[in-house]
Amino acid sequence: QVQLVESGGGLVQPGGSLRLSCAVSGGTFSSYVMGWFRQAPGKGRKFVARINWSGGNTVYVDSVKGRFTVSRDNAKNAVYLQMNNLKPEDTAVYYCAASLGFSIRASDYPYWGQGTQVTVSS
C-alpha cells in the first residue's frame, strides 16, 4: 500500500516562503509521477505542480509559475514544493499525490496524502 505524508505547512506572512515535503512509502517511488494539488475553503481540489519520474520535467499552474518549485529525491522517496513570494490567495490545504501516468487531473492520481494547511496572512 502506497502511503504519502505531507509536512511543512503553517502560517506565513505575504511575501514569505515555505517548503512542503511529502514522504512516500510502499511501491516503487521512482516509478511515480508526483503531483501537488491544493484545496481552498469552499472550492475544489486544484492542480499546482507536477514532476516526472526522473525530475527532469516539471509543469506548473500559471498562478504559481516563477514562485513555486517542485523537486524530488528518489533516494529519499520524497517530493518537495518550495513556495516563495506567497500570496493570500495561496491559502489552502496542500496535498501531494502519486500516479503512474503523466497527468494534471486529480482523478488520475490514485494515491494521496492527508494534506497540510498553508495560510498566508498578515
N, CA, C and O atoms as a GROMACS GRO file, in nm:
protein
  488
    1GLN      N    1   0.083  -0.119   0.000
    1GLN     CA    2   0.000   0.000   0.000
    1GLN      C    3   0.088   0.125   0.000
    1GLN      O    4   0.179   0.139   0.082
    2VAL      N    5   0.060   0.214  -0.092
    2VAL     CA    6   0.136   0.337  -0.102
    2VAL      C    7   0.082   0.437   0.000
    2VAL      O    8  -0.039   0.461   0.007
    3GLN      N    9   0.172   0.495   0.077
    3GLN     CA   10   0.134   0.596   0.176
    3GLN      C   11   0.213   0.723   0.152
    3GLN      O   12   0.333   0.719   0.124
    4LEU      N   13   0.144   0.837   0.163
    4LEU     CA   14   0.206   0.967   0.144
    4LEU      C   15   0.178   1.052   0.267
    4LEU      O   16   0.065   1.056   0.317
    5VAL      N   17   0.281   1.119   0.317
    5VAL     CA   18   0.266   1.204   0.434
    5VAL      C   19   0.330   1.339   0.405
    5VAL      O   20   0.450   1.349   0.382
    6GLU      N   21   0.246   1.444   0.407
    6GLU     CA   22   0.296   1.579   0.384
    6GLU      C   23   0.336   1.644   0.516
    6GLU      O   24   0.288   1.607   0.623
    7SER      N   25   0.427   1.740   0.505
    7SER     CA   26   0.466   1.820   0.620
    7SER      C   27   0.517   1.954   0.571
    7SER      O   28   0.544   1.971   0.452
    8GLY      N   29   0.530   2.048   0.663
    8GLY     CA   30   0.590   2.176   0.628
    8GLY      C   31   0.492   2.292   0.615
    8GLY      O   32   0.534   2.406   0.593
    9GLY      N   33   0.364   2.265   0.629
    9GLY     CA   34   0.268   2.374   0.620
    9GLY      C   35   0.274   2.464   0.743
    9GLY      O   36   0.344   2.434   0.840
   10GLY      N   37   0.201   2.575   0.737
   10GLY     CA   38   0.197   2.666   0.850
   10GLY      C   39   0.143   2.801   0.811
   10GLY      O   40   0.087   2.820   0.703
   11LEU      N   41   0.161   2.895   0.903
   11LEU     CA   42   0.117   3.033   0.882
   11LEU      C   43   0.236   3.118   0.841
   11LEU      O   44   0.341   3.113   0.906
   12VAL      N   45   0.221   3.194   0.735
   12VAL     CA   46   0.331   3.278   0.686
   12VAL      C   47   0.273   3.409   0.637
   12VAL      O   48   0.159   3.415   0.590
   13GLN      N   49   0.352   3.514   0.648
   13GLN     CA   50   0.308   3.644   0.601
   13GLN      C   51   0.320   3.653   0.449
   13GLN      O   52   0.401   3.582   0.389
   14PRO      N   53   0.242   3.739   0.387
   14PRO     CA   54   0.257   3.760   0.243
   14PRO      C   55   0.401   3.796   0.207
   14PRO      O   56   0.466   3.874   0.276
   15GLY      N   57   0.449   3.736   0.099
   15GLY     CA   58   0.588   3.754   0.060
   15GLY      C   59   0.683   3.653   0.120
   15GLY      O   60   0.800   3.647   0.081
   16GLY      N   61   0.635   3.576   0.214
   16GLY     CA   62   0.720   3.477   0.280
   16GLY      C   63   0.733   3.348   0.201
   16GLY      O   64   0.681   3.335   0.090
   17SER      N   65   0.804   3.253   0.261
   17SER     CA   66   0.832   3.125   0.195
   17SER      C   67   0.801   3.008   0.286
   17SER      O   68   0.807   3.018   0.409
   18LEU      N   69   0.767   2.898   0.224
   18LEU     CA   70   0.751   2.771   0.293
   18LEU      C   71   0.801   2.661   0.201
   18LEU      O   72   0.799   2.675   0.079
   19ARG      N   73   0.846   2.553   0.262
   19ARG     CA   74   0.885   2.434   0.184
   19ARG      C   75   0.804   2.316   0.233
   19ARG      O   76   0.815   2.275   0.349
   20LEU      N   77   0.722   2.262   0.146
   20LEU     CA   78   0.644   2.144   0.179
   20LEU      C   79   0.722   2.019   0.140
   20LEU      O   80   0.793   2.017   0.040
   21SER      N   81   0.708   1.916   0.221
   21SER     CA   82   0.770   1.788   0.193
   21SER      C   83   0.662   1.680   0.190
   21SER      O   84   0.558   1.692   0.254
   22CYS      N   85   0.690   1.577   0.113
   22CYS     CA   86   0.598   1.464   0.106
   22CYS      C   87   0.682   1.337   0.105
   22CYS      O   88   0.758   1.312   0.011
   23ALA      N   89   0.668   1.259   0.210
   23ALA     CA   90   0.739   1.132   0.221
   23ALA      C   91   0.650   1.020   0.172
   23ALA      O   92   0.533   1.010   0.209
   24VAL      N   93   0.707   0.935   0.087
   24VAL     CA   94   0.630   0.828   0.025
   24VAL      C   95   0.686   0.693   0.066
   24VAL      O   96   0.807   0.671   0.063
   25SER      N   97   0.598   0.603   0.105
   25SER     CA   98   0.639   0.467   0.138
   25SER      C   99   0.549   0.368   0.065
   25SER      O  100   0.435   0.400   0.032
   26GLY      N  101   0.601   0.249   0.039
   26GLY     CA  102   0.526   0.150  -0.036
   26GLY      C  103   0.541   0.173  -0.185
   26GLY      O  104   0.555   0.288  -0.227
   27GLY      N  105   0.538   0.073  -0.263
   27GLY     CA  106   0.554   0.087  -0.406
   27GLY      C  107   0.696   0.123  -0.444
   27GLY      O  108   0.787   0.118  -0.361
   28THR      N  109   0.716   0.158  -0.570
   28THR     CA  110   0.847   0.200  -0.620
   28THR      C  111   0.840   0.348  -0.650
   28THR      O  112   0.783   0.388  -0.752
   29PHE      N  113   0.897   0.428  -0.562
   29PHE     CA  114   0.880   0.574  -0.571
   29PHE      C  115   0.922   0.627  -0.707
   29PHE      O  116   0.854   0.713  -0.764
   30SER      N  117   1.033   0.577  -0.760
   30SER     CA  118   1.086   0.632  -0.885
   30SER      C  119   0.996   0.604  -1.005
   30SER      O  120   1.018   0.659  -1.113
   31SER      N  121   0.895   0.519  -0.988
   31SER     CA  122   0.804   0.491  -1.098
   31SER      C  123   0.682   0.583  -1.099
   31SER      O  124   0.601   0.578  -1.191
   32TYR      N  125   0.671   0.667  -0.996
   32TYR     CA  126   0.553   0.753  -0.984
   32TYR      C  127   0.580   0.893  -1.035
   32TYR      O  128   0.684   0.952  -1.007
   33VAL      N  129   0.484   0.946  -1.108
   33VAL     CA  130   0.476   1.088  -1.131
   33VAL      C  131   0.415   1.148  -1.005
   33VAL      O  132   0.315   1.096  -0.953
   34MET      N  133   0.473   1.254  -0.956
   34MET     CA  134   0.426   1.315  -0.831
   34MET      C  135   0.362   1.450  -0.859
   34MET      O  136   0.416   1.532  -0.933
   35GLY      N  137   0.248   1.472  -0.798
   35GLY     CA  138   0.177   1.597  -0.816
   35GLY      C  139   0.149   1.666  -0.684
   35GLY      O  140   0.138   1.602  -0.580
   36TRP      N  141   0.137   1.796  -0.692
   36TRP     CA  142   0.090   1.877  -0.578
   36TRP      C  143  -0.041   1.942  -0.619
   36TRP      O  144  -0.054   1.998  -0.729
   37PHE      N  145  -0.138   1.935  -0.531
   37PHE     CA  146  -0.268   1.996  -0.552
   37PHE      C  147  -0.302   2.079  -0.428
   37PHE      O  148  -0.241   2.062  -0.323
   38ARG      N  149  -0.399   2.166  -0.442
   38ARG     CA  150  -0.442   2.243  -0.327
   38ARG      C  151  -0.593   2.263  -0.331
   38ARG      O  152  -0.655   2.264  -0.437
   39GLN      N  153  -0.649   2.280  -0.211
   39GLN     CA  154  -0.792   2.299  -0.199
   39GLN      C  155  -0.819   2.412  -0.100
   39GLN      O  156  -0.791   2.401   0.019
   40ALA      N  157  -0.873   2.522  -0.153
   40ALA     CA  158  -0.910   2.634  -0.070
   40ALA      C  159  -1.050   2.610  -0.012
   40ALA      O  160  -1.126   2.529  -0.066
   41PRO      N  161  -1.083   2.679   0.096
   41PRO     CA  162  -1.215   2.659   0.159
   41PRO      C  163  -1.328   2.683   0.060
   41PRO      O  164  -1.332   2.786  -0.008
   42GLY      N  165  -1.420   2.588   0.052
   42GLY     CA  166  -1.536   2.601  -0.035
   42GLY      C  167  -1.509   2.579  -0.182
   42GLY      O  168  -1.597   2.601  -0.265
   43LYS      N  169  -1.387   2.535  -0.216
   43LYS     CA  170  -1.352   2.516  -0.357
   43LYS      C  171  -1.304   2.374  -0.380
   43LYS      O  172  -1.276   2.300  -0.286
   44GLY      N  173  -1.294   2.338  -0.506
   44GLY     CA  174  -1.248   2.205  -0.541
   44GLY      C  175  -1.098   2.194  -0.535
   44GLY      O  176  -1.027   2.293  -0.520
   45ARG      N  177  -1.050   2.072  -0.548
   45ARG     CA  178  -0.906   2.047  -0.545
   45ARG      C  179  -0.846   2.084  -0.681
   45ARG      O  180  -0.892   2.038  -0.785
   46LYS      N  181  -0.743   2.167  -0.677
   46LYS     CA  182  -0.684   2.220  -0.799
   46LYS      C  183  -0.538   2.177  -0.815
   46LYS      O  184  -0.464   2.164  -0.717
   47PHE      N  185  -0.498   2.157  -0.939
   47PHE     CA  186  -0.360   2.123  -0.972
   47PHE      C  187  -0.267   2.240  -0.943
   47PHE      O  188  -0.301   2.355  -0.972
   48VAL      N  189  -0.151   2.211  -0.887
   48VAL     CA  190  -0.049   2.314  -0.861
   48VAL      C  191   0.077   2.285  -0.943
   48VAL      O  192   0.124   2.371  -1.017
   49ALA      N  193   0.130   2.164  -0.928
   49ALA     CA  194   0.257   2.132  -0.995
   49ALA      C  195   0.269   1.981  -1.009
   49ALA      O  196   0.206   1.904  -0.937
   50ARG      N  197   0.354   1.942  -1.103
   50ARG     CA  198   0.377   1.800  -1.127
   50ARG      C  199   0.522   1.781  -1.167
   50ARG      O  200   0.582   1.866  -1.232
   51ILE      N  201   0.579   1.667  -1.127
   51ILE     CA  202   0.717   1.635  -1.163
   51ILE      C  203   0.721   1.491  -1.211
   51ILE      O  204   0.657   1.404  -1.154
   52ASN      N  205   0.799   1.467  -1.317
   52ASN     CA  206   0.802   1.333  -1.374
   52ASN      C  207   0.896   1.243  -1.294
   52ASN      O  208   0.949   1.282  -1.191
   53TRP      N  209   0.913   1.124  -1.345
   53TRP     CA  210   0.981   1.020  -1.270
   53TRP      C  211   1.126   1.056  -1.234
   53TRP      O  212   1.171   1.030  -1.123
   54SER      N  213   1.196   1.116  -1.328
   54SER     CA  214   1.337   1.148  -1.304
   54SER      C  215   1.358   1.285  -1.244
   54SER      O  216   1.466   1.316  -1.194
   55GLY      N  217   1.254   1.368  -1.248
   55GLY     CA  218   1.267   1.505  -1.201
   55GLY      C  219   1.306   1.602  -1.311
   55GLY      O  220   1.323   1.721  -1.286
   56GLY      N  221   1.321   1.552  -1.432
   56GLY     CA  222   1.367   1.636  -1.541
   56GLY      C  223   1.258   1.714  -1.611
   56GLY      O  224   1.287   1.797  -1.697
   57ASN      N  225   1.135   1.688  -1.576
   57ASN     CA  226   1.023   1.758  -1.640
   57ASN      C  227   0.924   1.802  -1.535
   57ASN      O  228   0.874   1.721  -1.456
   58THR      N  229   0.895   1.930  -1.535
   58THR     CA  230   0.800   1.984  -1.438
   58THR      C  231   0.695   2.069  -1.509
   58THR      O  232   0.720   2.128  -1.614
   59VAL      N  233   0.578   2.073  -1.449
   59VAL     CA  234   0.468   2.153  -1.502
   59VAL      C  235   0.404   2.227  -1.385
   59VAL      O  236   0.390   2.172  -1.276
   60TYR      N  237   0.365   2.353  -1.409
   60TYR     CA  238   0.304   2.434  -1.304
   60TYR      C  239   0.177   2.500  -1.356
   60TYR      O  240   0.162   2.528  -1.475
   61VAL      N  241   0.087   2.524  -1.265
   61VAL     CA  242  -0.028   2.609  -1.298
   61VAL      C  243   0.024   2.752  -1.313
   61VAL      O  244   0.118   2.791  -1.244
   62ASP      N  245  -0.036   2.829  -1.400
   62ASP     CA  246   0.015   2.963  -1.432
   62ASP      C  247   0.030   3.052  -1.308
   62ASP      O  248   0.124   3.131  -1.299
   63SER      N  249  -0.061   3.039  -1.214
   63SER     CA  250  -0.063   3.130  -1.099
   63SER      C  251   0.057   3.113  -1.006
   63SER      O  252   0.082   3.200  -0.922
   64VAL      N  253   0.131   3.003  -1.019
   64VAL     CA  254   0.246   2.982  -0.930
   64VAL      C  255   0.379   2.982  -1.004
   64VAL      O  256   0.484   2.971  -0.942
   65LYS      N  257   0.375   2.993  -1.135
   65LYS     CA  258   0.499   2.992  -1.213
   65LYS      C  259   0.591   3.106  -1.169
   65LYS      O  260   0.548   3.220  -1.152
   66GLY      N  261   0.718   3.073  -1.150
   66GLY     CA  262   0.815   3.171  -1.106
   66GLY      C  263   0.821   3.188  -0.955
   66GLY      O  264   0.912   3.252  -0.904
   67ARG      N  265   0.725   3.131  -0.884
   67ARG     CA  266   0.724   3.140  -0.737
   67ARG      C  267   0.741   3.004  -0.670
   67ARG      O  268   0.804   2.994  -0.565
   68PHE      N  269   0.685   2.902  -0.729
   68PHE     CA  270   0.692   2.767  -0.672
   68PHE      C  271   0.788   2.681  -0.753
   68PHE      O  272   0.801   2.697  -0.874
   69THR      N  273   0.855   2.589  -0.683
   69THR     CA  274   0.943   2.493  -0.749
   69THR      C  275   0.919   2.354  -0.690
   69THR      O  276   0.928   2.334  -0.569
   70VAL      N  277   0.888   2.260  -0.777
   70VAL     CA  278   0.871   2.121  -0.734
   70VAL      C  279   0.999   2.045  -0.763
   70VAL      O  280   1.062   2.064  -0.867
   71SER      N  281   1.036   1.958  -0.670
   71SER     CA  282   1.157   1.876  -0.688
   71SER      C  283   1.134   1.742  -0.620
   71SER      O  284   1.039   1.724  -0.543
   72ARG      N  285   1.223   1.649  -0.648
   72ARG     CA  286   1.211   1.517  -0.585
   72ARG      C  287   1.349   1.460  -0.559
   72ARG      O  288   1.447   1.495  -0.625
   73ASP      N  289   1.355   1.371  -0.461
   73ASP     CA  290   1.477   1.299  -0.429
   73ASP      C  291   1.441   1.151  -0.426
   73ASP      O  292   1.385   1.102  -0.328
   74ASN      N  293   1.472   1.081  -0.534
   74ASN     CA  294   1.433   0.940  -0.543
   74ASN      C  295   1.508   0.852  -0.442
   74ASN      O  296   1.460   0.745  -0.407
   75ALA      N  297   1.623   0.897  -0.397
   75ALA     CA  298   1.698   0.822  -0.296
   75ALA      C  299   1.630   0.830  -0.160
   75ALA      O  300   1.645   0.740  -0.077
   76LYS      N  301   1.554   0.937  -0.138
   76LYS     CA  302   1.486   0.957  -0.009
   76LYS      C  303   1.336   0.932  -0.018
   76LYS      O  304   1.264   0.948   0.080
   77ASN      N  305   1.289   0.894  -0.137
   77ASN     CA  306   1.145   0.872  -0.157
   77ASN      C  307   1.064   0.995  -0.113
   77ASN      O  308   0.967   0.984  -0.039
   78ALA      N  309   1.106   1.110  -0.161
   78ALA     CA  310   1.042   1.233  -0.117
   78ALA      C  311   1.026   1.330  -0.234
   78ALA      O  312   1.104   1.332  -0.328
   79VAL      N  313   0.922   1.410  -0.223
   79VAL     CA  314   0.898   1.518  -0.318
   79VAL      C  315   0.876   1.646  -0.239
   79VAL      O  316   0.825   1.643  -0.127
   80TYR      N  317   0.915   1.757  -0.298
   80TYR     CA  318   0.913   1.884  -0.226
   80TYR      C  319   0.841   1.991  -0.309
   80TYR      O  320   0.835   1.983  -0.432
   81LEU      N  321   0.789   2.090  -0.240
   81LEU     CA  322   0.733   2.206  -0.306
   81LEU      C  323   0.786   2.330  -0.234
   81LEU      O  324   0.741   2.363  -0.124
   82GLN      N  325   0.879   2.398  -0.298
   82GLN     CA  326   0.932   2.523  -0.244
   82GLN      C  327   0.841   2.636  -0.290
   82GLN      O  328   0.820   2.655  -0.410
   83MET      N  329   0.788   2.710  -0.196
   83MET     CA  330   0.693   2.816  -0.227
   83MET      C  331   0.749   2.949  -0.180
   83MET      O  332   0.769   2.970  -0.060
   84ASN      N  333   0.775   3.038  -0.273
   84ASN     CA  334   0.830   3.170  -0.242
   84ASN      C  335   0.729   3.278  -0.279
   84ASN      O  336   0.636   3.255  -0.356
   85ASN      N  337   0.750   3.396  -0.222
   85ASN     CA  338   0.663   3.510  -0.251
   85ASN      C  339   0.516   3.471  -0.238
   85ASN      O  340   0.435   3.495  -0.327
   86LEU      N  341   0.484   3.412  -0.126
   86LEU     CA  342   0.348   3.362  -0.106
   86LEU      C  343   0.248   3.475  -0.097
   86LEU      O  344   0.278   3.584  -0.048
   87LYS      N  345   0.129   3.449  -0.147
   87LYS     CA  346   0.021   3.545  -0.151
   87LYS      C  347  -0.099   3.491  -0.073
   87LYS      O  348  -0.111   3.370  -0.056
   88PRO      N  349  -0.186   3.578  -0.026
   88PRO     CA  350  -0.304   3.530   0.047
   88PRO      C  351  -0.387   3.429  -0.033
   88PRO      O  352  -0.447   3.338   0.024
   89GLU      N  353  -0.390   3.445  -0.163
   89GLU     CA  354  -0.468   3.352  -0.246
   89GLU      C  355  -0.405   3.214  -0.256
   89GLU      O  356  -0.465   3.123  -0.313
   90ASP      N  357  -0.284   3.197  -0.203
   90ASP     CA  358  -0.223   3.065  -0.196
   90ASP      C  359  -0.271   2.986  -0.075
   90ASP      O  360  -0.238   2.868  -0.060
   91THR      N  361  -0.349   3.049   0.011
   91THR     CA  362  -0.401   2.981   0.128
   91THR      C  363  -0.489   2.862   0.088
   91THR      O  364  -0.584   2.877   0.011
   92ALA      N  365  -0.455   2.746   0.140
   92ALA     CA  366  -0.527   2.624   0.103
   92ALA      C  367  -0.467   2.506   0.181
   92ALA      O  368  -0.363   2.518   0.246
   93VAL      N  369  -0.535   2.394   0.172
   93VAL     CA  370  -0.475   2.268   0.214
   93VAL      C  371  -0.401   2.213   0.092
   93VAL      O  372  -0.458   2.201  -0.017
   94TYR      N  373  -0.275   2.179   0.112
   94TYR     CA  374  -0.192   2.128   0.003
   94TYR      C  375  -0.177   1.977   0.017
   94TYR      O  376  -0.149   1.924   0.125
   95TYR      N  377  -0.196   1.910  -0.096
   95TYR     CA  378  -0.187   1.764  -0.100
   95TYR      C  379  -0.081   1.720  -0.199
   95TYR      O  380  -0.067   1.778  -0.307
   96CYS      N  381  -0.005   1.618  -0.163
   96CYS     CA  382   0.076   1.552  -0.264
   96CYS      C  383   0.006   1.425  -0.308
   96CYS      O  384  -0.072   1.366  -0.233
   97ALA      N  385   0.034   1.384  -0.430
   97ALA     CA  386  -0.034   1.269  -0.488
   97ALA      C  387   0.061   1.197  -0.582
   97ALA      O  388   0.153   1.256  -0.637
   98ALA      N  389   0.036   1.068  -0.600
   98ALA     CA  390   0.121   0.985  -0.684
   98ALA      C  391   0.039   0.917  -0.792
   98ALA      O  392  -0.074   0.872  -0.769
   99SER      N  393   0.098   0.911  -0.910
   99SER     CA  394   0.032   0.848  -1.023
   99SER      C  395   0.134   0.774  -1.109
   99SER      O  396   0.251   0.810  -1.114
  100LEU      N  397   0.088   0.670  -1.175
  100LEU     CA  398   0.174   0.601  -1.270
  100LEU      C  399   0.166   0.666  -1.408
  100LEU      O  400   0.246   0.636  -1.496
  101GLY      N  401   0.069   0.755  -1.426
  101GLY     CA  402   0.053   0.824  -1.553
  101GLY      C  403   0.098   0.967  -1.543
  101GLY      O  404   0.130   1.016  -1.435
  102PHE      N  405   0.101   1.034  -1.656
  102PHE     CA  406   0.151   1.171  -1.666
  102PHE      C  407   0.033   1.263  -1.687
  102PHE      O  408  -0.009   1.286  -1.800
  103SER      N  409  -0.022   1.315  -1.578
  103SER     CA  410  -0.147   1.389  -1.582
  103SER      C  411  -0.147   1.504  -1.484
  103SER      O  412  -0.070   1.506  -1.388
  104ILE      N  413  -0.235   1.602  -1.510
  104ILE     CA  414  -0.257   1.709  -1.413
  104ILE      C  415  -0.398   1.700  -1.355
  104ILE      O  416  -0.440   1.790  -1.282
  105ARG      N  417  -0.468   1.595  -1.386
  105ARG     CA  418  -0.603   1.578  -1.334
  105ARG      C  419  -0.601   1.499  -1.204
  105ARG      O  420  -0.541   1.392  -1.194
  106ALA      N  421  -0.667   1.554  -1.104
  106ALA     CA  422  -0.669   1.488  -0.974
  106ALA      C  423  -0.726   1.347  -0.984
  106ALA      O  424  -0.682   1.257  -0.912
  107SER      N  425  -0.820   1.326  -1.070
  107SER     CA  426  -0.884   1.195  -1.082
  107SER      C  427  -0.788   1.088  -1.134
  107SER      O  428  -0.817   0.969  -1.122
  108ASP      N  429  -0.676   1.129  -1.191
  108ASP     CA  430  -0.578   1.033  -1.242
  108ASP      C  431  -0.473   0.994  -1.138
  108ASP      O  432  -0.383   0.915  -1.167
  109TYR      N  433  -0.486   1.049  -1.018
  109TYR     CA  434  -0.391   1.018  -0.911
  109TYR      C  435  -0.460   0.928  -0.808
  109TYR      O  436  -0.550   0.974  -0.738
  110PRO      N  437  -0.420   0.804  -0.799
  110PRO     CA  438  -0.488   0.712  -0.706
  110PRO      C  439  -0.439   0.722  -0.562
  110PRO      O  440  -0.508   0.678  -0.470
  111TYR      N  441  -0.322   0.780  -0.542
  111TYR     CA  442  -0.265   0.783  -0.407
  111TYR      C  443  -0.250   0.927  -0.360
  111TYR      O  444  -0.199   1.013  -0.432
  112TRP      N  445  -0.295   0.951  -0.236
  112TRP     CA  446  -0.298   1.086  -0.181
  112TRP      C  447  -0.249   1.089  -0.037
  112TRP      O  448  -0.265   0.994   0.039
  113GLY      N  449  -0.189   1.203  -0.002
  113GLY     CA  450  -0.159   1.228   0.138
  113GLY      C  451  -0.279   1.288   0.208
  113GLY      O  452  -0.386   1.306   0.149
  114GLN      N  453  -0.260   1.318   0.335
  114GLN     CA  454  -0.370   1.370   0.417
  114GLN      C  455  -0.383   1.522   0.406
  114GLN      O  456  -0.483   1.578   0.448
  115GLY      N  457  -0.282   1.587   0.350
  115GLY     CA  458  -0.286   1.731   0.332
  115GLY      C  459  -0.217   1.806   0.445
  115GLY      O  460  -0.209   1.758   0.558
  116THR      N  461  -0.169   1.925   0.412
  116THR     CA  462  -0.108   2.013   0.510
  116THR      C  463  -0.158   2.155   0.483
  116THR      O  464  -0.163   2.200   0.368
  117GLN      N  465  -0.194   2.224   0.591
  117GLN     CA  466  -0.254   2.357   0.576
  117GLN      C  467  -0.147   2.463   0.555
  117GLN      O  468  -0.048   2.468   0.628
  118VAL      N  469  -0.168   2.547   0.456
  118VAL     CA  470  -0.085   2.665   0.432
  118VAL      C  471  -0.175   2.787   0.442
  118VAL      O  472  -0.274   2.799   0.369
  119THR      N  473  -0.140   2.878   0.531
  119THR     CA  474  -0.217   3.000   0.550
  119THR      C  475  -0.125   3.120   0.530
  119THR      O  476  -0.023   3.133   0.597
  120VAL      N  477  -0.162   3.206   0.437
  120VAL     CA  478  -0.082   3.325   0.408
  120VAL      C  479  -0.163   3.446   0.453
  120VAL      O  480  -0.265   3.480   0.393
  121SER      N  481  -0.117   3.509   0.557
  121SER     CA  482  -0.193   3.619   0.616
  121SER      C  483  -0.101   3.707   0.698
  121SER      O  484  -0.004   3.660   0.758
  122SER      N  485  -0.133   3.836   0.700
  122SER     CA  486  -0.059   3.929   0.784
  122SER      C  487  -0.126   3.945   0.920
  122SER      O  488  -0.078   4.020   1.005
   0.00000   0.00000   0.00000
